[in-house]
Amino acid sequence: YGASFLREIPCTDLTPSYINIRPRCIVGYLEAYENSSGVWLFVSVWFHLNKCFRPKVSLYVQSVDMCQQVNKPAHHTTAYNVQNLVVRRGQEFVMNITFNLPLTADDDFQVEFLIGSDPSPTTDTLVVVTFNSRTGGPWSGRILQTQGQMLVLGITPTANAIVGKFRIYVAILSGTGMQRTKRDPTTDLYLLFNAWCPEDAVFLPDEDQRREYVLNDSGVIFQGSVDKVTQRTWAYGQFERSILDACIYILDMSRMPISKRGDIIKVVRQGSAMINSQDDNGVLVGNWSDDFSMGKAPTSWTGSVSILLQYLSTGVPVCFAQCWVYAGVFNTFLRCLGIPARVITNFLSAHDNSGNLKTYMIFESDGSLDRRNTRDSIWNFHCWNEAFMTRADLPPNFGGWQVVDATPQETSDGFYRCGPASVAAVKEGLLCHPFDLRFVFAEVQSEVVCMKRDRYGTLTPFAVYKDYVGKAIYTKAIGSTAPEDITHTYKYPDGSVEDERSMARAEQYGCERDHSELPQASVTVAITAEQVTLGQDLNVVVVFTNQGDNPATVNAHLGVSVVFYTGAPASDFSDQDFVVTVAAGSSEQHQFDFQVSGKPQVGRNMFLTVSFTNPFPFYLEDARLHIEGPGLLYPVEYYYSAIAPRASISKMESFIPRLAGARYLMAVLDCSNLRQVTSTIMTTQPSQPLHSLDIKSV
């Protein structure tokens, strides 16, 4: 090149030949032909080239790098234990594409993102990202850097993009068509909701709240009664292996159109229906009896991971659940997809079957509860979820926290689900908006009307309690296991002007209130009982107070029952009728022993010993010990046919911490005649060696 050259060319071969020519060289071509006299003539034409001409070699992609080490920290997805890249919508991520040749201005390519079995640009299930003036899809793309044959691309999904798992192809356009890369599962991309993006419907402005309600993979769920609140630790485990796939599988099983999976309202509504199996072959089977022989007792679960993995592997609903299990699994589903969520406990929660503001309790003429005809119920506690989102379908100020409930209680649009119901709308009594506001309002604001049936079957109200239900509404406090009282977000103080205004609005929208004018009772009754542990006698004190001017004779009926937390009776063990004359004006906890050894550091082996001693004088039968810790220990379970009185069991587990920070290990011992023996330990897992171990036992 760049030098004179002569080469004979047969006159019959005049096809041009392409050679690789360097820029700014003097090059030319030679033509040869024979004249009429048989003399060869040579004609040469020379050029001075100022730009590069590439040979006619096909351009193709050599490799695609999803830059996980850069993208995951930027998108707060490092904790996900998956092989593929996980990013959040509305935020740019980078990827490197290496071609076999440097690109020129004439080269044209695009990156394609496909989701579902029938991707189409019209439904945004096929998104084309271009990098020149040619129009592409709704996502934006730009070339951040060129390094020889490699391009560094920045791609930003829209803030309302479909959430799920996308396949990626790079297509090169040429005059003869389009050449795409082959299917490569390693470049598949998970796209989630983004609580850090102001344009996303789930944007949560407070960083501490984002870390608690999106990134925290453990929590506590409050139970018990309003005057004796207990708590149990729950492992949400949204970052554990295969949990993200399980959550996407739930949406697939629901047959929810993929094109609708960018709509936060539709996603949470579908999730609410699918976490229970009542009518759609969903995740969990409810069971409020005392027979769990066909599955696991709800009290035996320590978290969501085992449940979701079982459902993912079998496609069969998992047995069994009650409200806190539904809420715990639903919380995992929501946080895993990037939706800010928290578990709520409402103490003295009304279940109003009649759809009004009155919870009817019907009593026989002797004072005993008529359970057959009492359709409404009051639960000691009920757990649901709140999800944070904007509500473009509602008036301003009704966004924020929304009630969503997966426990199958009542149908909504034909499926057992509830919400999203605006908490702000519940507080104001504006029950005309979607979804299921009347039901949620009754859970926290219902009036309890006690009706007595006379011997002719006529029902007459004898007591109305306007402030009995919704006594306290708790959720886990940010950065702590203590309860945060959020009752004020659902209701104004009882009896206040604002409360009366809210109740009046609810009545305007069809919720009936009780306006009975009952005579002031001259005799009141108060029942107290001290808390006892299993096997001890129960002492019940009944105090009658006569506030009248004359003696009163009371025909009393005292019924003592063991009831489930839903108010449903398990067994009756005392019914007593007695007569009292009142003169005028008178009136269990068990704990595991934990021992943790080893230096608490990510990637370094540690050991956990769990032990339990049966303190009772009877055998514990069909016992199951379940241990797990998100980011530390995958769920394991051990079975014991019986644990003798005063006998002990002990198990040692080795584990390697995967995630840094405060982590929880939890254990549950569940058996057929003793439920819900739990214990929790918190360990700090630093990324660097630690000389002391912070352990908190609950």
Phi and psi in degrees as a GROMACS rama.xvg file:
@    title "Ramachandran Plot"
@    xaxis  label "Phi"
@    yaxis  label "Psi"
@TYPE xy
73.8917  4.31034  GLY-2
-127.84  157.29  ALA-3
-67.3428  143.355  SER-4
-151.587  149.48  PHE-5
-129.306  136.92  LEU-6
-146.641  131.516  ARG-7
-70.6108  135.559  GLU-8
-124.563  125.933  ILE-9
-57.3799  138.907  PRO-10
-66.8531  -17.3608  CYS-11
-83.173  -10.8645  THR-12
-111.155  91.7104  ASP-13
-111.175  15.7172  LEU-14
-69.7148  128.028  THR-15
-66.1627  144.091  PRO-16
-108.696  140.004  SER-17
-101.672  129.249  TYR-18
-127.491  157.558  ILE-19
-79.1693  119.479  ASN-20
-117.503  129.308  ILE-21
-76.5852  153.054  ARG-22
-67.9697  156.343  PRO-23
57.872  38.4681  ARG-24
-112.709  154.527  CYS-25
-93.1963  116.165  ILE-26
-134.691  167.428  VAL-27
-166.248  -173.384  GLY-28
-136.288  160.722  TYR-29
-124.634  128.559  LEU-30
-111.521  139.641  GLU-31
-130.176  140.501  ALA-32
-154.214  161.957  TYR-33
-107.011  129.171  GLU-34
-84.1345  -174.899  ASN-35
-68.5156  -19.898  SER-36
-92.509  4.75471  SER-37
80.7002  16.2093  GLY-38
-97.6701  131.543  VAL-39
-75.3646  130.863  TRP-40
-113.866  140.604  LEU-41
-121.641  126.302  PHE-42
-120.858  122.902  VAL-43
-115.109  140.603  SER-44
-122.679  128.781  VAL-45
-118.524  144.781  TRP-46
-129.135  151.219  PHE-47
-109.542  113.891  HIS-48
-92.922  130.401  LEU-49
-105.2  -4.73863  ASN-50
-139.895  167.362  LYS-51
-90.3301  136.423  CYS-52
-110.86  125.883  PHE-53
-90.574  144.48  ARG-54
-66.0772  163.437  PRO-55
-77.9391  67.1901  LYS-56
-109.058  133.602  VAL-57
-63.4916  134.637  SER-58
-85.1187  133.653  LEU-59
-148.209  164.57  TYR-60
-89.4225  128.482  VAL-61
-88.9947  -38.9704  GLN-62
-159.247  156.052  SER-63
-127.922  125.17  VAL-64
-116.373  121.956  ASP-65
-84.9252  2.66837  MET-66
52.3891  52.3498  CYS-67
-62.7359  -35.5801  GLN-68
-65.6449  -25.0711  GLN-69
-90.0905  -43.6166  VAL-70
-75.7873  -40.8819  ASN-71
-61.6639  -48.1277  LYS-72
-61.7903  -37.9588  PRO-73
-66.8084  -28.2889  ALA-74
-104.05  8.50456  HIS-75
56.5794  44.2542  HIS-76
-124.475  15.351  THR-77
-60.7328  -32.0596  THR-78
-72.4007  -17.6801  ALA-79
-66.0954  124.786  TYR-80
-90.0382  68.7562  ASN-81
-132.765  158.001  VAL-82
-80.1075  -27.4562  GLN-83
-93.4117  167.685  ASN-84
-73.2197  136.43  LEU-85
-118.402  121.554  VAL-86
-131.164  170.517  VAL-87
-114.712  143.641  ARG-88
-69.9951  159.193  ARG-89
76.805  7.35783  GLY-90
-136.531  137.229  GLN-91
-69.6241  139.859  GLU-92
-126.399  160.108  PHE-93
-113.346  152.564  VAL-94
-148.588  147.102  MET-95
-105.819  133.189  ASN-96
-121.904  124.81  ILE-97
-108.492  123.765  THR-98
-99.2153  170.354  PHE-99
-79.8324  -17.1714  ASN-100
-139.435  154.547  LEU-101
-62.4118  143.766  PRO-102
-80.5191  148.164  LEU-103
-110.93  175.379  THR-104
-65.2871  -22.6509  ALA-105
-85.0864  -12.6495  ASP-106
-77.4608  143.325  ASP-107
-135.045  132.054  ASP-108
-145.831  168.31  PHE-109
-149.331  155.38  GLN-110
-108.804  131.055  VAL-111
-115.932  134.656  GLU-112
-117.224  121.132  PHE-113
-121.976  141.949  LEU-114
-141.522  139.711  ILE-115
88.8517  175.914  GLY-116
-86.7813  -15.2615  SER-117
-136.457  66.4306  ASP-118
-67.8871  143.679  PRO-119
-151.042  140.69  SER-120
-63.6156  -26.5809  PRO-121
-69.948  -21.8477  THR-122
-110.683  8.12469  THR-123
60.8331  21.0371  ASP-124
-90.1798  -8.50982  THR-125
-127.555  111.631  LEU-126
-114.552  122.874  VAL-127
-103.93  126.211  VAL-128
-110.925  119.984  VAL-129
-107.467  164.957  THR-130
-131.899  23.9611  PHE-131
-141.24  -158.929  ASN-132
-74.7891  -10.9693  SER-133
-67.465  137.788  ARG-134
-71.6969  134.797  THR-135
-118.585  -152.598  GLY-136
-85.5488  -166.145  GLY-137
-73.5479  -22.6769  PRO-138
-75.0883  152.095  TRP-139
-105.921  151.661  SER-140
-143.259  151.846  GLY-141
-150.795  153.657  ARG-142
-89.86  113.764  ILE-143
-82.3917  -32.856  LEU-144
-162.541  146.473  GLN-145
-118.29  124.436  THR-146
-127.15  83.0512  GLN-147
66.317  -116.084  GLY-148
-88.4975  -1.86385  GLN-149
-107.021  137.735  MET-150
-112.559  138.301  LEU-151
-101.925  116.058  VAL-152
-107.208  144.787  LEU-153
-113.286  125.592  GLY-154
-126.655  131.468  ILE-155
-120.899  109.166  THR-156
-67.1593  153.75  PRO-157
-66.2739  157.934  THR-158
-74.753  -5.94352  ALA-159
-119.771  22.8097  ASN-160
-64.554  158.849  ALA-161
-62.8099  138.457  ILE-162
-97.5877  131.684  VAL-163
157.002  -157.874  GLY-164
-108.34  118.37  LYS-165
-101.879  146.074  PHE-166
-95.9587  146.083  ARG-167
-121.115  134.292  ILE-168
-132.734  148.175  TYR-169
-111.012  126.451  VAL-170
-115.721  132.22  ALA-171
-106.448  127.42  ILE-172
-96.7641  135.87  LEU-173
-137.603  176.875  SER-174
-64.0102  -25.265  GLY-175
-97.2497  -1.49545  THR-176
147.866  -147.477  GLY-177
-135.742  133.513  MET-178
-113.791  120.512  GLN-179
-105.047  152.743  ARG-180
-69.431  157.918  THR-181
-73.0926  161.05  LYS-182
-61.0994  126.222  ARG-183
-132.464  99.6372  ASP-184
-59.1758  -23.7149  PRO-185
-70.1198  -17.6504  THR-186
-97.1559  3.33576  THR-187
-58.6005  149.2  ASP-188
-127.878  128.729  LEU-189
-92.2287  129.58  TYR-190
-117.384  128.033  LEU-191
-118.861  167.809  LEU-192
-63.5056  157.156  PHE-193
-130.95  101.081  ASN-194
-73.3974  -7.85663  ALA-195
-94.9111  -5.94122  TRP-196
-101.521  118.306  CYS-197
-60.9334  -24.0765  PRO-198
-86.1532  -11.0913  GLU-199
-79.3339  145.566  ASP-200
-65.8156  -16.0991  ALA-201
-104.059  15.8133  VAL-202
-57.4633  128.241  PHE-203
-121.323  112.306  LEU-204
-71.4224  -22.0532  PRO-205
-91.4177  125.254  ASP-206
-67.1664  -39.601  GLU-207
-61.5679  -38.9224  ASP-208
-67.2792  -38.9188  GLN-209
-61.8609  -41.4855  ARG-210
-67.5693  -33.249  ARG-211
-78.515  -47.7658  GLU-212
-94.5891  -6.40732  TYR-213
-119.213  -44.1592  VAL-214
-97.8534  -16.8626  LEU-215
-75.8689  123.998  ASN-216
-102.267  10.0616  ASP-217
-136.941  158.97  SER-218
-166.204  -176.91  GLY-219
-124.315  146.912  VAL-220
-119.541  128.611  ILE-221
-89.2017  139.429  PHE-222
-138.784  -165.593  GLN-223
89.8419  -140.601  GLY-224
-129.243  167.517  SER-225
-63.3062  -27.7553  VAL-226
-99.8242  -0.172475  ASP-227
-147.625  77.2283  LYS-228
-79.383  129.771  VAL-229
-117.25  171.392  THR-230
-144.775  151.885  GLN-231
-130.892  140.208  ARG-232
-78.0439  141.216  THR-233
-130.284  130.345  TRP-234
-91.0264  104.254  ALA-235
-69.8517  -45.5151  TYR-236
62.1775  34.374  GLY-237
-67.1345  -14.8297  GLN-238
-99.3778  -1.4739  PHE-239
-70.363  161.85  GLU-240
-56.5709  130.136  ARG-241
74.8693  -1.33204  SER-242
-70.4022  -38.6969  ILE-243
-62.4706  -42.1739  LEU-244
-62.7303  -36.7371  ASP-245
-64.9005  -38.7937  ALA-246
-68.5793  -38.2708  CYS-247
-67.6748  -37.2235  ILE-248
-61.5627  -36.3649  TYR-249
-60.4521  -43.8193  ILE-250
-65.8255  -36.8674  LEU-251
-64.355  -42.1725  ASP-252
-65.2266  -26.3346  MET-253
-78.5987  -8.92054  SER-254
60.1347  30.0823  ARG-255
-70.2561  127.516  MET-256
-55.3939  133.8  PRO-257
-62.1561  -32.7314  ILE-258
-64.7951  -16.3846  SER-259
-95.8495  -0.514273  LYS-260
-82.6417  7.91776  ARG-261
-97.2821  -6.03998  GLY-262
-90.6519  112.544  ASP-263
-61.6754  -38.5783  ILE-264
-64.6523  -44.7  ILE-265
-67.3637  -36.3487  LYS-266
-66.6584  -47.5262  VAL-267
-69.6019  -32.6728  VAL-268
-68.1421  -40.4345  ARG-269
-68.5263  -39.4693  GLN-270
-62.9277  -39.8606  GLY-271
-58.3471  -38.9106  SER-272
-73.9725  -35.8255  ALA-273
-83.9852  -19.6624  MET-274
-68.89  -28.2353  ILE-275
-100.857  157.753  ASN-276
-105.823  17.6959  SER-277
-59.3335  -39.3809  GLN-278
-141.685  9.17237  ASP-279
-145.609  23.4655  ASP-280
57.2569  41.0445  ASN-281
-78.9163  -160.824  GLY-282
-75.1363  -46.2871  VAL-283
-123.836  141.506  LEU-284
-99.0844  126.944  VAL-285
-80.9493  147.902  GLY-286
-154.604  112.341  ASN-287
-110.818  21.2702  TRP-288
-94.0352  -165.394  SER-289
-113.825  17.1587  ASP-290
-113.04  108.159  ASP-291
-118.994  28.3106  PHE-292
-65.3948  -21.8581  SER-293
-91.9588  7.64945  MET-294
-170.965  -150.588  GLY-295
-105.791  142.062  LYS-296
-64.4396  141.473  ALA-297
-55.0084  -31.3005  PRO-298
-72.1754  -11.3515  THR-299
-88.0921  -12.6456  SER-300
-77.0046  141.199  TRP-301
-107.949  -8.7895  THR-302
-178.269  -172.932  GLY-303
-91.8015  -20.1198  SER-304
-60.905  -51.0823  VAL-305
-60.213  -38.8442  SER-306
-65.0857  -49.4279  ILE-307
-69.0208  -37.0038  LEU-308
-67.0769  -38.2858  LEU-309
-63.8619  -42.4368  GLN-310
-66.5079  -38.7404  TYR-311
-63.8421  -39.4047  LEU-312
-80.8717  -26.1671  SER-313
-111.507  -28.5484  THR-314
71.2898  10.1798  GLY-315
-108.848  136.252  VAL-316
-54.7782  143.311  PRO-317
-94.3388  136.53  VAL-318
-105.677  128.572  CYS-319
-137.261  171.16  PHE-320
-142.305  154.642  ALA-321
-130.558  -174.5  GLN-322
-56.7388  -40.3839  CYS-323
-72.1886  -27.1251  TRP-324
-70.9794  -44.9475  VAL-325
-56.247  -45.9764  TYR-326
-66.2677  -39.6544  ALA-327
-65.3654  -43.9229  GLY-328
-69.323  -40.041  VAL-329
-64.1331  -36.3222  PHE-330
-62.7101  -40.3647  ASN-331
-61.2663  -47.2701  THR-332
-55.6744  -47.5503  PHE-333
-67.9587  -49.6337  LEU-334
-65.5742  -35.9125  ARG-335
-61.2943  -37.8984  CYS-336
-83.7417  1.27293  LEU-337
95.123  10.1566  GLY-338
-92.5071  123.211  ILE-339
-60.7613  129.402  PRO-340
-150.793  154.038  ALA-341
-149.972  155.634  ARG-342
-91.8322  135.258  VAL-343
-116.162  141.406  ILE-344
-120.487  123.012  THR-345
-105.715  116.037  ASN-346
-86.4907  135.987  PHE-347
57.4803  69.1694  LEU-348
-97.9053  124.726  SER-349
-84.283  138.265  ALA-350
-114.682  99.6133  HIS-351
-96.2336  104.954  ASP-352
-77.375  -19.6097  ASN-353
-90.6759  -5.32804  SER-354
74.9429  19.9612  GLY-355
-120.409  -165.921  ASN-356
-94.4841  11.1663  LEU-357
-117.194  129.415  LYS-358
-104.102  112.987  THR-359
-90.3142  129.437  TYR-360
-116.246  117.262  MET-361
-103.467  130.456  ILE-362
-119.021  148.238  PHE-363
-75.1414  172.741  GLU-364
-64.8665  -24.3937  SER-365
-86.8232  0.520148  ASP-366
97.8896  -5.45568  GLY-367
-81.0034  150.641  SER-368
-73.1703  130.196  LEU-369
-86.1767  89.4538  ASP-370
-71.21  -27.2603  ARG-371
-68.5325  -35.7293  ARG-372
-102.03  -3.8713  ASN-373
-89.5957  102.647  THR-374
-87.1272  -31.4415  ARG-375
-77.7184  160.832  ASP-376
-148.906  158.56  SER-377
-123.674  118.455  ILE-378
-88.6421  141.943  TRP-379
-51.5838  -42.7174  ASN-380
-153.31  156.675  PHE-381
-141.866  137.214  HIS-382
-106.897  134.345  CYS-383
-138.153  -169.957  TRP-384
-121.355  157.449  ASN-385
-120.28  136.976  GLU-386
-119.793  141.368  ALA-387
-96.8848  128.38  PHE-388
-165.482  159.656  MET-389
-80.4278  154.045  THR-390
-124.119  86.3521  ARG-391
-65.5975  -18.0721  ALA-392
-86.5805  -1.67129  ASP-393
-119.153  164.789  LEU-394
-61.0173  163.206  PRO-395
-56.7363  154.645  PRO-396
76.2311  3.78797  ASN-397
-105.348  10.5221  PHE-398
-80.696  -163.848  GLY-399
90.8193  -140.049  GLY-400
-72.4708  133.533  TRP-401
-126.542  135.327  GLN-402
-75.0675  128.324  VAL-403
-133.545  134.047  VAL-404
-135.325  124.147  ASP-405
-96.5517  -9.55291  ALA-406
-67.0482  126.05  THR-407
-74.7109  104.504  PRO-408
-118.28  -56.4863  GLN-409
-134.051  156.769  GLU-410
-83.8006  151.009  THR-411
-137.616  114.756  SER-412
54.3353  39.754  ASP-413
88.9447  -3.78078  GLY-414
-128.166  151.533  PHE-415
-76.138  99.7241  TYR-416
-162.994  170.043  ARG-417
-152.742  130.651  CYS-418
94.5578  -179.536  GLY-419
-74.4716  131.787  PRO-420
-115.327  123.289  ALA-421
-64.3792  124.336  SER-422
-63.3139  -38.5162  VAL-423
-63.6263  -37.5637  ALA-424
-69.6151  -35.1778  ALA-425
-60.5177  -45.1786  VAL-426
-62.6054  -36.4485  LYS-427
-86.9191  -5.93447  GLU-428
73.8395  18.1593  GLY-429
-89.1527  84.6576  LEU-430
-93.3633  11.9932  LEU-431
-85.9729  -6.12681  CYS-432
-96.6701  158.025  HIS-433
-76.2979  151.945  PRO-434
-125.341  139.679  PHE-435
60.1053  32.4984  ASP-436
-66.4315  -35.5738  LEU-437
-61.4199  -43.0506  ARG-438
-65.5897  -44.9652  PHE-439
-66.3377  -41.2132  VAL-440
-58.1484  -42.7698  PHE-441
-66.1626  -31.4016  ALA-442
-62.5111  -31.7669  GLU-443
-110.73  -13.6559  VAL-444
-129.125  3.06387  GLN-445
-63.9016  144.51  SER-446
-88.6625  137.028  GLU-447
-94.3004  117.445  VAL-448
-111.795  117.77  VAL-449
-93.6622  120.989  CYS-450
-112.809  138.923  MET-451
-114.514  132.962  LYS-452
-96.2105  125.239  ARG-453
-86.1044  -176.355  ASP-454
-69.833  -12.3201  ARG-455
-95.8967  0.60262  TYR-456
88.2929  2.85816  GLY-457
-78.7  134.11  THR-458
-96.7975  130.603  LEU-459
-132.62  128.382  THR-460
-69.1018  137.612  PRO-461
-124.429  -9.86358  PHE-462
-157.848  141.212  ALA-463
-132.078  126.327  VAL-464
-113.664  109.833  TYR-465
-86.9764  -14.962  LYS-466
-127.892  29.725  ASP-467
-82.309  -42.8534  TYR-468
-87.9019  162.336  VAL-469
62.754  40.6077  GLY-470
-64.7067  -37.2168  LYS-471
-153.596  138.088  ALA-472
-124.445  117.383  ILE-473
-118.835  152.181  TYR-474
-142.623  167.539  THR-475
-69.4102  134.703  LYS-476
-71.7219  152.296  ALA-477
-66.9754  126.803  ILE-478
71.818  15.8064  GLY-479
-151.451  161.116  SER-480
-94.1201  2.79423  THR-481
-74.7988  154.576  ALA-482
-78.1616  145.236  PRO-483
-109.975  122.675  GLU-484
-81.5264  113.316  ASP-485
-114.421  22.9969  ILE-486
-55.3879  -36.7241  THR-487
-65.0588  -18.9623  HIS-488
-78.8631  -17.7643  THR-489
-101.029  -25.9545  TYR-490
-156.046  150.242  LYS-491
-78.5803  164.046  TYR-492
-55.7725  136.618  PRO-493
-56.7885  131.705  ASP-494
85.7949  -5.44474  GLY-495
-74.7927  165.926  SER-496
-62.0142  -41.9257  VAL-497
-64.4041  -37.1254  GLU-498
-64.6122  -43.0646  ASP-499
-63.781  -37.6595  GLU-500
-65.8381  -41.4237  ARG-501
-64.188  -43.08  SER-502
-64.7658  -38.1482  MET-503
-65.4997  -39.2697  ALA-504
-62.8865  -44.0518  ARG-505
-59.7659  -37.9002  ALA-506
-67.2506  -34.4026  GLU-507
-62.7925  -29.3826  GLN-508
-94.1665  20.1425  TYR-509
101.88  -0.96837  GLY-510
-84.8903  119.725  CYS-511
-80.8996  136.042  GLU-512
-108.782  161.239  ARG-513
-92.2128  126.276  ASP-514
-117.155  24.8891  HIS-515
-64.5401  138.33  SER-516
-102.541  99.1157  GLU-517
-95.7096  141.811  LEU-518
-65.768  148.199  PRO-519
-67.9961  122.116  GLN-520
-70.8058  136.358  ALA-521
-84.6657  -22.1248  SER-522
-118.293  127.045  VAL-523
-114.794  158.98  THR-524
-131.313  140.971  VAL-525
-131.628  133.866  ALA-526
-118.479  128.402  ILE-527
-130.04  151.087  THR-528
-151.398  131.264  ALA-529
-75.607  147.973  GLU-530
-70.3548  136.913  GLN-531
-128.385  161.98  VAL-532
-94.6931  168.885  THR-533
-57.8526  128.945  LEU-534
96.7177  -10.26  GLY-535
-90.595  159.44  GLN-536
-72.8853  149.626  ASP-537
-106.698  124.34  LEU-538
-105.014  119.163  ASN-539
-110.549  130.157  VAL-540
-114.316  123.435  VAL-541
-112.436  122.951  VAL-542
-116.859  119.963  VAL-543
-100.264  136.361  PHE-544
-125.192  121.859  THR-545
-99.1913  110.624  ASN-546
-95.9243  5.51164  GLN-547
-87.813  -174.922  GLY-548
-97.1291  -8.23333  ASP-549
-125.055  154.319  ASN-550
-59.7088  150.976  PRO-551
-130.264  139.072  ALA-552
-105.637  126.3  THR-553
-113.419  124.37  VAL-554
-92.5886  108.918  ASN-555
-111.795  148.82  ALA-556
-126.789  122.549  HIS-557
-111.739  116.826  LEU-558
-112.942  130.882  GLY-559
-119.999  124.448  VAL-560
-135.206  153.7  SER-561
-90.3063  123.071  VAL-562
-124.401  153.342  VAL-563
-75.3473  168.357  PHE-564
-65.4686  -15.8521  TYR-565
-82.1569  -2.43439  THR-566
90.8577  -10.401  GLY-567
-71.6745  136.678  ALA-568
-74.3197  139.67  PRO-569
-94.6045  -43.3206  ALA-570
-163.832  151.21  SER-571
-102.767  131.732  ASP-572
-126.257  2.28472  PHE-573
-158.517  128.148  SER-574
-135.699  117.894  ASP-575
-131.501  133.985  GLN-576
-108.342  134.419  ASP-577
-153.305  162.727  PHE-578
-118.038  133.61  VAL-579
-129.492  134.085  VAL-580
-107.542  123.831  THR-581
-113.484  123.355  VAL-582
-69.1785  157.923  ALA-583
-64.3266  135.633  ALA-584
71.9863  18.9185  GLY-585
-117.192  145.279  SER-586
-128.488  133.276  GLN-589
-124.771  150.62  HIS-590
-136.551  136.763  GLN-591
-77.9406  156.486  PHE-592
-101.085  123.171  ASP-593
-108.209  138.893  PHE-594
-133.194  118.757  GLN-595
-111.092  131.738  VAL-596
-128.457  159.98  SER-597
102.69  155.436  GLY-598
-79.3427  124.582  LYS-599
-74.9419  96.4903  PRO-600
-146.882  141.735  GLN-601
-58.0534  130.911  VAL-602
84.4025  1.81815  GLY-603
-113.156  138.97  ARG-604
-66.7871  137.283  ASN-605
-133.265  168.167  MET-606
-131.925  143.729  PHE-607
-127.225  130.08  LEU-608
-114.883  124.291  THR-609
-114.968  128.048  VAL-610
-134.553  152.869  SER-611
-149.061  139.036  PHE-612
-118.004  129.2  THR-613
-73.3783  111.634  ASN-614
-87.7436  -1.06724  PRO-615
-96.8892  159.408  PHE-616
-84.4009  17.8075  PRO-617
-134.019  161.651  PHE-618
-72.0174  142.447  TYR-619
-95.9782  118.456  LEU-620
-105.897  149.486  GLU-621
50.2487  54.2119  ASP-622
-87.4549  138.643  ALA-623
-126.723  125.98  ARG-624
-103.824  118.348  LEU-625
-116.459  127.841  HIS-626
-129.517  137.834  ILE-627
-162.745  165.798  GLU-628
-160.778  110.937  GLY-629
-56.5198  130.791  PRO-630
79.1436  -4.77561  GLY-631
-122.772  -58.8373  LEU-632
-136.089  126.18  LEU-633
-69.4378  150.113  TYR-634
-58.0439  133.391  PRO-635
-132.053  154.163  VAL-636
-141.14  142.1  GLU-637
-127.7  145.08  TYR-638
-114.596  137.498  TYR-639
-129.318  123.115  TYR-640
-66.0299  -33.035  SER-641
-161.531  145.338  ALA-642
-119.524  115.538  ILE-643
-68.4204  159.664  ALA-644
-56.5819  134.144  PRO-645
66.8468  3.73389  ARG-646
-82.1034  157.225  ALA-647
-121.825  150.413  SER-648
-123.138  153.913  ILE-649
-152.091  137.868  SER-650
-136.463  137.336  LYS-651
-111.762  134.434  MET-652
-126.536  135.375  GLU-653
-98.6079  147.018  SER-654
-154.388  158.372  PHE-655
-120.372  112.362  ILE-656
-57.3134  133.11  PRO-657
-100.235  -31.7845  ARG-658
-121.68  145.474  LEU-659
-84.1602  168.473  ALA-660
100.598  -173.823  GLY-661
-71.3144  121.798  ALA-662
-124.512  154.519  ARG-663
-115.745  137.019  TYR-664
-111.694  134.813  LEU-665
-137.701  151.754  MET-666
-140.882  146.123  ALA-667
-133.055  131.864  VAL-668
-108.922  119.858  LEU-669
-128.304  131.66  ASP-670
-140.284  169.156  CYS-671
-66.7172  -25.2083  SER-672
-116.285  12.8568  ASN-673
-157.501  115.665  LEU-674
-104.318  149.619  ARG-675
64.3684  51.9091  GLN-676
-91.084  114.365  VAL-677
-128.14  160.207  THR-678
-157.634  152.858  SER-679
-137.858  145.081  THR-680
-132.508  141.011  ILE-681
-110.455  129.899  MET-682
-122.596  148.22  THR-683
-98.2049  122.828  THR-684
-108.668  94.3908  GLN-685
-79.2298  160.211  PRO-686
-77.826  -17.5114  SER-687
-116.153  161.472  GLN-688
-56.6446  145.697  PRO-689
-125.775  137.493  LEU-690
-90.1025  -22.1456  HIS-691
-126.609  149.621  SER-692
-111.658  123.069  LEU-693
-88.9238  110.699  ASP-694
-122.409  129.043  ILE-695
-124.306  125.18  LYS-696
-109.303  133.667  SER-697
